[in-house]
Amino acid sequence: MGELIRHNQFGMTDYINDWAARDGFIPPLLLLMGMTVGFAIIGMVLLVTFGKSARRLTRNSKIHGF
């Protein structure tokens, strides 16, 4: 069980470190940057597309009072 937890916490770090040692730091950094930008673009598209309807569905929610 401990090995599974360790793998889930540090598996990506071990993979990126091995990849960087083998091919240099540019490809792993480009992958991480691409993932960050990609998720940000997906979030912006979803916000623009469904933002008003989500706000309308939650108009009486207490979350808007924060």
Secondary structure, 3 states (H helix, E strand, C coil): CHHHHHHHHHHHHHHHHHHHHHHCCHHHHHHHHHHHHHHHHHHHHHHHHHHHHHHHHCCCCHHHHC
